[in-house]
């Protein structure tokens, strides 16, 4: 990442192709830590036995002790890789958030804490990926800062869509999610409002040309129809997949921004 006032590095397609496997390795290694750490908690196994019985621990393909040992090894590998790639700060920040979310039970500390930790965690994944793929490519740090702040804000105010399909398991483990605390109707309505608002706000802030701005807005409208008209578990799961697509599209909006040129 360049200092303010310096010219950003320019990368060729060959440079990006060379660094893409490095980025994917960084993402995969950190995702592995997060996933194993989350699923190896005893309360998570209780939840997954109801919501996702096909996962390794509730299915009996992996023991808690084996999962914990794998977590320890994965943490060391992820940190070593980050150090090698010169991308240690996003890594240590993400590890801290993972510890807060899983081991300190931040995921069950109420909807606000749960959502904020999710938003900050996803922002760290984006931060780390950019740092590996395009080190020094952004001349003005404000662009990266604003992008990360938007990620935290939009994820924190919409990520509770993941709780709609998992209510039974969350109740079994005593987790306080938005769907349980505020009710299903409020949760669905708040998601609909916020995905539409963020689609418009992000497109306007990044000065995205209207044809491209229709992409996040269109996905948000389809997602809204799915979660408002369908109340089944399958509809909620489809809504979550559409949310993931929507987040991906919104993440990419700065590439089309006149603010970054």
C-alpha positions, 0 to 999 in steps of 0.5 A: 500500500502506497503512502499518501501522495505517492504514485500507485504501482501499476500491474500488468495482466501477467503480474496479476496472474502471478499473484492470484495464486498467492492471494487465493492461498492467503484467503484459503489458509485464513478461511480454514482457520476461521471455519475449523475454529468455529465448527469445533466449539461444542455449542457449534456442534450442537447447532450443526447437528440440527442445521448442518448435520453433514459437517465433519464434526456432527457427522463423526468424521472428525473429533473435537481434539483433531479439529483443535489440533488442526486449528493450531497448525492452520494458525501457524501456517496462515501467519507464516504465509502472511509474513512471507507475503508481507501481509501480516497486519490483516492476518493478525487482525483477522485472527483476533476477530476470529478469537473474539467471535468463536472462543470468546463467544462473540457470535452469541453476545447479541445481534449487534456484536455478532453482526459487527464482528462478521462485518469486520471479519469480511473486511479483513478478508478483503484487506488481506486479499488486496494487500497480496494481489495488488501491493502498493497499487492504491496511491491514496489510502483513503480509497482503501479506507473508505472501501473497508468502511463500506464493507464493515457497514453494509455487512454489519447491517445485512449479514443477519440474513444468514440467521433466517435458515438457522433459527432452530439450531441457534435456539438449541445453542442459546445464541441470540441472533436478530431473527430470535431477538427481534423476530422473523418479520423485522429481520426480513424487513430490515434486510430488504431496506438495507440492501436496497439502501446500500446498493444506491449509496455505494453506487452513488459514492463510487460514481458508478455509471448507471448501467453498472449500478443496476447490477447490485440494485437488481440483485438486491430486489430479487433477493428482497422478493425471495426473502419476503415472499418465501418463508421456507428454509430453502427460500432463506438459503437461496436468499443467503446465496443471493446476498453473497452474490450481492456483496461480491458485486458491491465489493467490486464497485470501486473498480468502476469508480471515477473517484479512484482514477 
